[in-house]
Amino acid sequence: MSINYFVEGKITNRVKGDYLAFSKESISHNSALSIEQSGKESGVSYHHAKVIQPNDNPVNLLEVNLNLFFDGTQNNKTNTDLGKDYKESNHEDDSYTNEYSNVARGYDAVDPTVENQVRVYIEGIGTEDTKSEMHLFGNVPNQGILFGTGPRGVIAKVTKGCVQAGRQLAKYSQKDIHLKVNVFGFSRGATAARHFLHIATNPARVLKKSEEIGMAVPPYEAEGERIEVRQNDELVLKHGYLGACLIKNKVIPKRITFNFAGLYDTVASYGMDHREKSIMGKTVISGDTRQLGLDAIKKAYFTLQIAAENEYRDNFDLTDVDSAGVRGLQFILPGVHSDIGGCYVNGNEEKVDLYTEKENEGRKCEEFRNILIEEGWYTPEEIVVQKITDPHKYGVNTKYILVGTRRPFNTYDRISLHTMFYYSKKFGVKYDKTIINGNHKITDPFLIEIHEQLIDYMNTCNTLRNTYVRNYNQSHSSGDYLTRIKALHYEDFMDLDQLKRLRNKYLHWSASATKIGYGPRVGKVASGKERTRNIQYG
């Protein structure tokens, strides 16, 4: 294999020591004018060629980029295309009624014409293409939606990701490749992306078949198959079930690196009780991170997470990226979960029960109403206190409900999408520019201003990180990086009046005082500074 360099100017090579060039055949220097060689002492000398040792042979590895996209709970691009009128939809709030998420948009924007770039899309947790998402005669969501478990859960989707990756890479069988893996995900899809890294950087479970041969077991058996492997195979020992799937497809990379992890607001909510609990210092319930290995992001070269500042539903804990240290960068942006990851339908009516009380003549409701108007979430006309009476033979039960009704735009999520494009391109992901500059271009003048202000915040975060990188490369310590970057806040870079307008016209409200599973973490009347979410280490 030859390498050609075409230059219009001059090539200068400077080295402090010896400069050696070896070739199995001949070395030719051609010039339209003259070739000059000079040495400071004895000039240029010519000797018999040295023998090239076998270990000195040039290694030509083909770089192949694998881009894996794990969509979020109830996000499925196939079902979105089928639409809310499809027979298997509940026609209200499932993957058929959603818009595309930023994961689906990112997958579609990857340029399929670029050589040695492979993309894989895995539909969101709780979904299957063309299938219903409800059980028990359409009354109960499946366990993937509720708990992230089962045949449509996190582990099942990761198993499918390993299988699909192996199949897509089969065209590289018998080739010497350097496989560079990039993973993307939103919500539980971000959890899946992180769990994929865990599976792909730990040994597979192998059942012994003979002294040398075993069967690699898929993480979720119903989604994969047992694959015959050599028990001491390096791919299986280092890269788990992903390695087994590569072996099945006769793909034997000379090198595998985990390059980039792009996460939109990681929410695991895995199982019945997903927060770690201890009794007398002993863990009795493992949290999401320990159960799924969500701190495997520390094995990626770089991790970017874009997280939602205003998400405070009790079941939507954020899993941070602290385990990555200086190899991670987390931006906290205004908005709730799907303002960051996408999937809201533009201009849909959003009617939310914000607060309820049974006494005090609705005074707490009025207090909360005033807070939300002052913060810019609602105009006075959009938020009202409703009095509900329920007569019975002993009297009347009275309840007060604070109700907000708006029709927000859905275009704010493009800011997160463009941020992900920007950083992932630096790690070798090639996108179709016509899609980025067409379908996903930010054209709203107001959002352009907001984007510029948030870029100032994000650039400040990135600049701070860069000051720690050199020290990390020398000492492998992140120092006080995490403490300092968490002290930076987007509000310090934004115009307050514009932030209030953003909240009212573009940002959504996700917590509901009456909808099961959507209750707020903070149940009292509270300002924005107090309405915070629980954060799990990851």
C-alpha angles and dihedrals in degrees: 000000000000133000120213123198117198115191134166096204136034130309116214123185118191123184132170095214135030120324112215128183119187128189133175088218130020133321113221127194114191127184135175087219125017136324114226124195123174139172127202096228120017097007120228118341129191125210139166112289117265117240113257110231119224091245089056093060112125113254113218109198120182109225111226122184117210112196114193120191119194113190125215133257109300092002115125123154093204092053092044088057090051090054139209094298092062111121095241094052123099084220092227119062116355137100091282091061097045129093119235116289121230088256091060091045091050092050092050091049095056106108108246092194095064112106119244094012117120126187129195126186121200115193119240128279112276093024140097126182111273093353131120118253096208131085135193096047093320096304104105130047115238120263092258089065095041101040109004090243138110131042092331096037134111098274093046091053092048090051089052089049091056092048094047092046091054092050095047091050094048091101087070094061113136090016128117103239140168103217113209113192125206120183130195132184147158127214108327085358087064086051088052091049090053093045088050088058088050093051093044095051099046133065118273121241104257124192112214114246099166138341091288106017130069141162118250108222120219116238088240109028099203091058099047142024135243109262125207111237140158107265093230096044108141093217091058094043094049103029106028122204091351087061090049091052090051090051091050089056093044092246110143109175116201088215137012123195130179102225114173136007115196112191132183110201104319110226116172104171086173119181130341097308114021101174119091115250129192135191116203091343095310119114111237097169120033116220125234094269095055095041095051103025093242092165089070086101086087086074092060120089091234136002126197121190125183109197136189118247097194101046108112107153109139093233094050105077114171116233105212128210098236093127089068091061112185090353087070133067123193124190119196107206131181116268142057130282100287094036082072102036098033134223101124115131113237114256097357114155111259111200114177135178098224102180140356134199136170101206145027090067091273096301093139089051090052091048092052090045091057092049093052093047091050091049090052100245094120139015115230090257093055099055125056140166112236122202113214119193126193113189119207134168093272096048138286131313113214127198131179122211127188106216127191122194125186143141106225125191115246098213098096090082088072089077091064091043093053090047089055091047090051097051098037091052087061087061097053104271108144118211134190103254093204090062095046093046093040117036096022105035115130104235103157106106092215093051090048088059092047090048091053091051092049091047087058089055094045093046090052090053092048093047090052090051092050091058088062098044097080092050090047091053089055102038105016087230124126092202113194092333095122093049094050098044091050088057090064115090131187093226089070088064100043137082105246096219091051090048089055091050090049091054093050101043105028113017122080133218114231107173117090127192092208108030114096112244094013100078120136120257089224108052098182129082102278142166122240092265089059097042095087134151129233113258124207123202113250 
